[in-house]
Amino acid sequence: MDKEQNQQMKIGITCGDPAGIGPELIVKMFADHRLLQESTIVVYCPLFLINKWKKQLNQEDLPVQTIQNINQAQLGKLNIVSPKEHIEVVEGNPTESSAKIALWALEKSAEELAAKTLDGIVTAPVSKQNIHTITPGFTGHTEYYNERFKAEGALMVLCEERLKVALATNHIAIKDIPAAVVKDTVVGAIKNLDLMLRQDFNIIKPKIAVLGLNPHAGESGTIGLEEMEQISPAISNAKNAGILAFGPYSADGFFGAGLCFEFDAVLAMYHDQGLTGFKAIAFDGGVNYTAGLSVIRTSPGHGTAFDLAGKGEASVEGMRSALYVAIDAARNRHNF
């Protein structure tokens, strides 16, 4: 039944910044044609880049078709939505042109998500700095989807088979973190994370660990008050709502001691606190999942890798994992 449900779904994939490794990963991923039977795949990418990588990777038999309307998409084929105008792309060299394609793919697929003609989206990596040159204020996929779908605190969650790490704050400067770590923000993050685990990952009663902000989780107020004044009250609020939330834990030994594997997910207070531990364990095999949205969105845990672009050396593991997670999450949410 799961296979039949999967095949009825449409999953979109964006090319990311085409000067990076996104187009290569898309073709490399579907070199195993069996993946095209998992769900109907719709790719937002210039066709000439797909054809280039088909030739470079000796995948001329990859079944590709261009479509004008998503209703034309077929199971078993790589359905390509390509921009109407040809824009020059030089791999390894991000430009205003490549930023325009990255933003076009993001916005075009978001329209389909909003119309519910896509069941989920996998986003190849973009360069925030490059898109910022044409769209000042762009700070990342998570923030884009948060605004686009009017979410209340979209949550970045890095996922690996044994470990899920969420971030209470996303891409903000270190100096701004203490002011952002307030009770309501932490409560919202815990609740979004709990709902994600239940509806999208089919975990009946998830256990969530919450990290402190300060060294040694503030040590009873001697190294900071955020734990006592904001984080601990947030955990109590979540417990009163029936959520199994625990902490705050001191972040320094939490990952190294293996405590992270005793919970279904971990909520870190800021980007590097959570992702340093996660990437030391999972590195590029992780999947970036956006919780708290009305739509399913995943991405590989790595970046654009401009230094690898055009060489055919990029690992497809993270991208493939992101596709599998999107398919499973879309099915689980439908059944939930």
C-alpha positions in Angstrom: 0.0 0.0 0.0 2.9 2.4 0.8 4.3 1.9 -2.7 1.0 2.6 -4.3 0.6 5.7 -2.2 4.1 6.9 -3.1 3.5 6.5 -6.8 0.4 8.7 -6.6 2.4 11.6 -5.2 4.3 14.3 -7.1 7.7 15.4 -5.6 9.4 18.4 -6.9 13.2 19.0 -7.1 14.8 22.4 -7.6 18.2 22.8 -9.2 19.5 25.2 -6.6 22.3 27.5 -7.8 23.0 25.9 -11.2 26.7 27.0 -11.0 26.9 24.5 -8.1 26.4 20.7 -8.0 22.6 20.6 -8.0 22.1 19.6 -11.7 24.8 17.0 -11.5 23.3 15.5 -8.4 19.8 15.3 -10.0 21.1 13.3 -13.0 23.4 11.2 -10.8 20.6 10.4 -8.4 18.3 9.1 -11.2 21.0 7.0 -12.8 19.2 4.3 -10.9 16.0 4.5 -12.9 14.1 2.6 -10.2 13.9 5.8 -8.2 11.6 7.2 -10.9 9.1 4.5 -9.9 9.0 5.7 -6.3 6.9 8.9 -7.0 6.3 11.2 -10.0 9.3 13.4 -10.1 9.1 17.1 -11.4 12.5 18.9 -11.7 12.8 22.6 -12.0 16.1 23.1 -13.9 17.3 24.4 -17.3 17.0 21.5 -19.7 20.5 22.1 -21.2 22.1 21.4 -17.9 20.2 18.1 -17.5 21.3 17.1 -21.0 24.9 18.1 -20.3 25.1 15.9 -17.3 23.3 13.0 -19.0 26.1 13.0 -21.6 28.9 13.6 -19.1 27.7 10.8 -16.8 26.9 8.4 -19.6 23.2 8.4 -18.8 21.8 8.9 -22.3 19.1 6.4 -21.6 17.7 8.4 -18.7 14.0 9.0 -19.7 13.6 12.7 -19.7 10.6 14.8 -20.9 10.0 18.5 -20.7 6.6 19.6 -19.6 4.7 22.9 -19.7 2.1 21.9 -17.1 2.5 19.7 -14.0 -0.5 17.6 -15.0 1.7 16.4 -17.9 4.2 14.8 -15.5 4.5 11.0 -15.8 5.6 8.3 -13.4 8.8 6.7 -14.6 10.2 9.8 -16.3 12.3 12.7 -15.2 9.8 15.5 -15.9 11.6 18.8 -16.5 10.2 22.3 -16.1 12.7 24.5 -17.8 12.9 28.3 -17.8 11.7 29.8 -21.1 14.8 32.0 -21.6 18.2 30.6 -22.0 20.5 31.9 -19.3 24.3 31.3 -19.5 25.7 29.2 -16.6 29.4 28.6 -15.8 29.8 25.9 -13.3 31.9 26.9 -10.3 31.3 30.6 -11.0 28.1 31.9 -9.3 26.7 34.9 -11.1 23.7 37.1 -11.1 22.4 34.8 -13.9 22.8 31.7 -11.8 21.1 33.4 -8.9 18.1 34.2 -11.1 17.7 30.6 -12.1 18.0 29.5 -8.5 15.3 32.0 -7.5 13.1 31.0 -10.5 13.2 27.3 -9.5 12.4 28.2 -5.9 9.4 30.4 -6.7 8.0 28.3 -9.6 8.0 25.2 -7.3 6.5 27.2 -4.4 3.6 28.1 -6.7 2.8 24.4 -7.2 3.2 23.7 -3.5 0.7 26.4 -2.7 -1.7 25.0 -5.3 -1.2 21.6 -3.8 -0.2 20.1 -7.1 3.1 19.0 -5.5 3.1 16.9 -2.4 6.6 17.9 -1.4 9.8 19.6 -2.6 13.5 18.8 -2.4 15.7 21.9 -2.8 19.2 21.6 -4.1 21.6 24.0 -2.3 21.6 27.7 -3.1 24.1 30.5 -2.3 22.5 32.9 0.1 25.1 35.5 -0.8 24.5 35.1 -4.5 20.7 35.4 -4.3 21.2 38.3 -2.0 22.7 40.2 -4.9 19.3 40.2 -6.7 17.0 39.9 -3.7 18.4 41.8 -0.7 17.2 40.3 2.5 17.2 36.7 1.3 18.7 34.6 4.2 17.9 31.0 3.2 15.3 28.4 2.2 13.9 28.1 5.7 13.2 31.8 6.0 11.8 31.9 2.5 9.3 29.2 3.1 8.4 30.7 6.5 7.4 33.9 4.8 5.9 32.3 1.7 3.6 30.0 3.6 2.9 32.3 6.5 4.3 29.8 9.0 4.7 30.7 12.7 8.3 29.9 13.2 9.4 27.5 10.5 12.0 25.2 12.2 15.3 24.0 10.6 15.8 20.3 11.5 18.8 18.3 10.4 17.9 14.6 10.1 20.0 11.4 10.0 18.8 7.9 10.7 19.9 8.0 14.3 19.7 11.7 15.1 17.5 14.8 14.5 18.7 18.2 15.6 16.4 21.3 15.4 17.4 25.0 15.8 15.4 27.4 17.9 17.0 30.3 15.9 18.2 30.1 12.3 20.6 32.3 10.4 21.2 35.2 12.8 24.3 36.8 14.1 25.8 35.4 17.4 25.3 38.8 19.1 21.5 38.6 18.4 21.0 35.1 19.8 20.3 35.9 23.5 17.6 38.4 22.7 16.0 35.8 20.3 16.0 32.9 22.8 12.8 33.8 24.7 10.2 31.5 26.2 7.6 31.8 23.4 10.2 31.1 20.7 11.4 28.0 22.5 7.9 26.8 23.3 6.9 27.2 19.6 10.0 25.3 18.5 9.3 22.4 20.9 5.7 22.2 19.7 6.6 22.4 16.0 9.3 19.7 16.5 6.9 17.4 18.4 4.2 17.8 15.7 6.8 17.1 12.9 8.0 13.9 14.6 4.4 12.6 15.1 2.8 13.6 11.7 5.8 13.4 9.3 8.0 10.8 10.9 5.3 8.5 12.5 6.8 8.6 16.0 3.9 8.2 18.4 5.2 9.8 21.6 8.5 11.5 20.8 11.1 12.4 23.4 12.8 15.8 22.9 16.0 17.0 24.5 16.4 20.8 24.9 19.9 22.3 25.1 20.8 25.3 27.2 22.2 28.5 25.7 25.2 29.3 28.1 28.2 27.1 29.0 27.1 24.3 31.4 23.5 25.4 30.8 24.0 28.5 32.9 25.1 26.6 36.0 22.1 27.7 38.1 22.4 31.3 36.9 26.1 31.9 37.6 27.0 31.9 33.9 23.7 33.4 32.5 20.0 33.6 33.2 18.5 32.5 30.0 18.1 28.9 31.1 16.3 29.9 34.3 14.2 32.7 32.9 13.3 31.5 29.4 14.3 27.9 28.5 13.2 26.0 31.6 9.8 27.7 31.7 9.4 26.8 28.0 10.2 23.2 28.8 7.6 23.2 31.6 5.0 24.8 29.3 5.6 22.0 26.8 5.3 19.3 29.4 2.0 20.8 30.6 0.8 20.4 27.0 1.7 16.7 27.1 5.0 16.9 25.3 7.9 14.8 26.5 10.5 17.6 26.6 13.6 17.4 28.9 16.5 19.7 29.8 18.0 22.2 29.5 21.2 20.1 28.9 24.7 21.5 28.8 25.6 21.4 25.1 29.4 20.7 25.4 29.2 17.1 26.4 25.8 16.2 25.1 26.8 14.9 21.6 30.2 13.5 22.6 28.7 11.4 25.5 26.1 10.0 23.1 23.1 11.4 25.0 21.8 12.7 21.7 20.9 9.1 20.7 18.7 8.6 23.7 16.1 11.1 22.3 14.0 11.2 19.2 15.2 14.8 18.6 17.3 17.6 20.0 16.5 21.3 20.1 19.6 23.5 20.0 19.4 27.2 20.7 21.5 28.4 17.7 23.0 27.3 14.4 26.5 26.2 15.3 25.6 24.8 18.7 23.4 22.2 17.0 25.0 21.7 13.6 28.6 21.3 14.8 27.5 18.2 16.8 25.3 17.0 14.0 27.8 17.3 11.2 30.6 15.7 13.3 28.3 12.6 13.4 26.5 12.7 10.0 28.5 15.3 7.9 27.0 15.4 4.3 24.7 12.4 4.8 22.2 14.5 6.7 18.9 15.9 5.4 17.7 19.5 6.1 14.0 19.3 7.0 11.8 22.4 7.5 9.2 21.7 10.3 6.3 23.9 11.0 5.1 24.3 7.4 1.9 23.4 5.7 4.1 21.8 3.0 6.9 19.2 2.9 10.4 20.5 2.2 13.7 18.8 2.4 17.3 19.5 1.2 20.7 17.8 1.5 22.7 18.9 4.5 25.6 20.2 2.3 26.1 23.4 0.3 26.5 24.4 -3.3 30.1 23.1 -3.4 31.2 25.5 -6.2 34.7 24.1 -5.9 33.4 20.6 -7.1 31.0 21.9 -9.7 31.5 20.5 -13.2 33.9 17.8 -12.1 31.4 14.9 -11.6 32.9 14.1 -8.2 30.0 15.2 -5.9 28.4 12.6 -3.6 24.8 12.0 -4.2 24.1 10.5 -0.8 22.6 13.6 0.8 20.4 14.4 -2.1 19.1 10.8 -2.3 18.4 10.8 1.4 16.5 14.1 1.0 14.3 12.6 -1.7 13.5 9.5 0.4 12.7 11.6 3.5 10.4 13.9 1.4 8.5 10.9 0.0 8.1 9.2 3.4 7.1 12.4 5.2 4.5 13.3 2.5 3.0 9.8 2.9 3.1 9.9 6.7 1.5 13.3 6.8 -1.3 12.2 4.5 -2.0 9.2 6.7 -1.8 11.2 9.9 
